[in-house]
Amino acid sequence: MKNTLGDLNNHLFAQLERLSEEDLTSEKLAEEINRAKAVTSVASQIIANGALVLEAKKLADDRMNADTVVPKMLEG
């Protein structure tokens, strides 16, 4: 199974649609709000990880053009 940022986007919009359902009872709405908070938390970490990977790639590209030192944990 391969997940992409496009898949994440689809999950986020699906969650938004569930939150927008007008026939939700108060109890079901509370469940969806809790689920949305969990989804948002995980999505934020995925996005932050993607940003880190992008920054590391930029740094690696710059390294080819300069004497930039890459932190050991980011070496690949």
Phi, psi and omega in degrees: 000128180244125177254141181235171175295332174296319176298317178301315178302316178297319178297318180295318178291325176297319177296318178300319179295320178296321178293334183272356180296123186284339184267014178289135173286166179302320180294314180293323177296318178298320176298315181293324177296317177296318178297318179298320178297318179294315179298316180297320179297312179294317180299320179298320179292321178297316180294318178297320178296318177298320178296321178296316178298317179297316178298319179297320178296316178299318179296318179297319178296318178295326182299327179293338183255356183207179179265051180283135178266123179268130176304143184307318184291344179262355179290141182234000000 
